[in-house]
């Protein structure tokens, strides 16, 4: 499974979240953690994924997409 940063950005923008600082504030994350998630330096996991998904209005499972290898398997 791969992290879908484009989906995160699209969903966040629909909720008025334009940058990692806003994501941090809305999802109760530290700014460095939100920055890493926003910029694709590591994917949100566990409670971070749940909080991020909740504030952008998608399910945590939608943050991830199957890779080409995963689909073929």
Secondary structure as UniProt FT lines:
FT   STRAND          2..3
FT   HELIX           5..14
FT   TURN            15..16
FT   HELIX           20..27
FT   HELIX           31..38
FT   TURN            39..40
FT   HELIX           46..56
FT   HELIX           60..63
FT   STRAND          64..65
FT   HELIX           68..72
//
